[in-house]
Amino acid sequence: MEKIKEGEVNFDYFYNRDVGRWSFIMLPKLLVTGNEFKSLSSDAKILYALLLERTNLSNKNGWIDKSDRVYIIFTIDDVINSLNKSNKTAVKILNELENIGLIERKRQGLGKPNIIYVKDFMSVQDKKCNNYTSEVKNLHSRNVETTLQEVKKVHGINTNYNNLNSNNTDYSILGKRKAFGTFGNVFLSDEDILELQNKMNYKLDNYIERLSSYIKSTGKTYKNHKATILSWYFKDEGNSNTKNTVYNITDYDKGEHL
C-alpha cells in the first residue's frame, strides 16, 4: 500500500462505474469568451455562476418582486464560504460584478441582508442580434426560393452557385423549419428538435449555439443543420471515449461540416 504524503488527501481512483455522482456549477461560455466580460476575474465569473444557480432556485420558490423580477439573498458570508475567500476579497468580487452591471444590490435595512438582482448576461448579445433575428424570422412568411436568397443576403454570404446542388436540397422541408441560436441562423423543424433532444438531452442547446456562432463567424452554409449537429455530436462522443480532447471552432472546419 502506497504511503500518503503529509498534506496529501487520499482520493480514490475512478473505476468502471457510474461517475456522474456529483453536481456541477454551470459557467456560461460567453462569460469566458465574450469581450464584454474580459475585465472580470475568474473568481467573479465563478461567483456569477453560483448566483445564477441561486436565481433559478429563487424563481422556483417564488422570490419575485412587484415588478416580476427574480431576486436572491447571497450574503458576504455566503461568498466567503462558497469561494473560500477572505472578507476583503469577497467584497471585492461582489463589487466587480456590480460595477460591470451583472448584479444589482438593494438594501433592506433593519439589519436584514441585501437583496441581489442577478442580471441576464445574455442581454447585451440579445440586443445586438435582435434586429438580425427578427429579419431572419420574417423571411419564413415569404415563398421558399425568396427565403433562401434573402437568408444568404442577411448572412452576408457570397453565393457560389457552382457549389449548390439543388437536387439535394429539400425546399419543402425548409419552409417548415424555425430559426434557433443566438443569431437566428440554425433552422430545425419540431421533429428535428424532438429527435435531437431525445438523443442529446441538455447538450442540444450548446450544439445549437456552437453552430449558430460558427455559421455567423465563417459565412459557411449547410444543407441540413440537424445532420451537422449530429455529426459534431457523434464526433465529440466518439473521441470522449478514447481521449480527453477539447475541440475549437477550427477543428470543425477541416472537412467535418456537411
Secondary structure, 3 states (H helix, E strand, C coil): CCCCCCCCCCCCCCCCCCCCCCCCCCCCHHHHHCHHHCCCCHHHHHHHHHHHHHHHHHHHCCCECCCCCECECCCHHHHHHHHCCCHHHHHHHHHHHHHHCCEEEECCCCCCCCEEEECCCCHHHHHHHHHHHHHHHHHHHCCHHHHHHHHHHHCCCCCCHHHCCHHHCCHHHHCCCEEECCCCCEEECHHHHHHHHHHHHHHHHHHHHHHHHHHHHHCCCCCCHHHHHHHHHHHHHHHHCCCCCCCCHHHHHCCCCC
